Amino acid sequence: MWTALATTREALMTAITRTALDAGFRGGIDVRVSLRADAGDRNSAFDGAWFPRTRELAVEVPELIAELDRRGVRVERFTYALDAWSPAARKLVVGDRIVRTGGFRSMDPGIVCLTWDAGTRRADLLVVPPETDVLTGARALRLCTRRGLPRSPQMVLAAARSTPLPQVPEYRRAV
């Protein structure tokens, strides 16, 4: 049994290592992003959410872009709130292409904007701050795939932080 477990564990570790090396990113860490299937149709406040691990755009954006490429969204431009992030190059190399970036002081720090299809499609992603706890971050990622959300990133994050009341079964006394 120990040998089978060790072999399985080694195979799993090899697969993870191989993926991490092939991807060229930080240890194969999953990119925490959610994206609605109809992202870019402009019918909702948010098209999804992104939960980066740091505020270093030079590290985070290539991973996000590569993950979205894998999902069929070939991002051409990434815009962000200048004051919310560390400075980034105006052009980032992701795989075999260049993605333009732009920082604006007028943008909400809780949102990043992606454009693709020669600028005809645009998606606004809610940014879950990197310092947010994992449970709240996961809730926010899930919430942002729904329609009818308020336009305020702060309100969505507040809803993700709220804990639902426990469901207590009704107690009936014997009479």
N, C-alpha and C positions, 0 to 999 in steps of 0.2 A: 504494500500500500504506500509506504513512504517513497519508494522509487517512482511509482506512478504519479504521486503528488508532486514530487520534485521535477519530474519530466514535464508535467503539465505546466508547472510554474515557470520552468525555464523556457518552454515554448511560448508562453504568454509574454514573458519579459523580452524574448527575442523579437516577437512581433511588434511590441510597443517600441523597442529600440529602433527597429528597422523603419517603422513609420516615422519616428522622430527624425532620424537621419535623412530619410527621403524628403520629408517636408521642409527641412532646413530651419525649423522654428524651435523655440525654447522647449526642449525635452518632450515634444509631442503633446503639450498642454492643449486641451480642447479649447476652441474659441467659443466663448459664451455669447451667442447671438441667436435671436429669434427673428423670423421674417415671415410675414403673411404671404400666402400663395399668390395673392393679387397685389403684391407690393408695387407701388408706383402708380396706382390708379387714382390717387388723390381723394379717395372717399373716406378717409379716416384721419384722425389726429396723428397717429403714428403707424408706420408700416412694420414696426418691429422694435426690438431693443437690442442694445449691445452692452455687455458687462465686462469692460476691460480690466486687466489686473493692475495696470499702472496708468499714469498720465503721460507716459512717453510715447508720443505718436509714432516716432521712428521705429519702435518695436511693435506696437499694437496694430497699427494700420495695415502693414503687409500681411499679418496673420488674418485679420478680418477680411481683407480683399481676397486672399487665397481661399478662405472658407466660402465666401460668397461665389467665387468662380466655380468652386466645386458644386455649388447649388444651382449653377446656371445663370448667375447674375454677374455680368462682366463690367464691373465698376470702372468708369473712366475718370470721375472726379469725386473727391472727398472734401467736404467743407466742414468747418468746426468753429467754435467760439475761441477766439485767440487767447483770451484771459484764462481759460479753463485748462489749457494743455501746455506742455513744454513745447518750445519751438520745433518746427519740423521743416524739412526741405520742401521746396515748392513742387518737386517731382520726386516720387518714390518708385524704385524699381521693384516690381512684384512679378516674380517668374520671368517671363520673356517680354514684358511690356512695362510701360511707364504709366503711373497713375498721378494725375495732377492733384495737388492739395491747395486749399486756400483757407486762411484764417481770417475771421471777421469779428470786430469788436461788437457789432450789432446783433450777432447771433445769440440765441439763448444757450447758456452753457450746458443745459440738460439735453441738447439735441445735436446730432451730426446729420449731415445731408449727403446722400449718395446719388450720383446721376449715372445713367448708362443708356445704351441704344442711341448714341450720338446726341445725347442731351434731351431726348424726348421722354425719358422715364426718370422719375425722381422719387426717392424714398427718404423719409425722415425717420431716423431711429432715435428712440429715447436712450440716453446714456445713463446707465446705472453707475453711480460713482464707485471707483475701485475700492474705496474704504467701506462700502456697504457689506453687511453680513451676507453670507451665502444664501440663507433661506429667503431673505427679502429680495435678493438679486434674482433668485430662481422664480419667485412669484412675479416680479416685475417683467421678466422675460416672457412669462406665460400670459400675463395680462395684456401686454402690448400686441398680441396677435388677435385681440378681439376688437370689434368695432364699437363705436359709441363711447370711447374714452374722453375724458376732459382734455383740452388742449394744453394743459399745464403739466410739465414733467414732474413738478413738485407734488401735485395732487395724485398723480399715478403712483409715485414712489410712496406717498403717505398711505394710499390704499394697499400697496404691497406690504407695508410694514404692519398694518393692522392685523391683529390676530382674531380669527373667527371665534365666536363664543362656542364653548364645548356643547355638544348636543347631549343632554341628559334625558334618559328615558323617564317618562312620566311614572311616578310611583302612586299606585293605588292601594289604599289601605283596605284591609279586609274589614267588613262591617259585621 
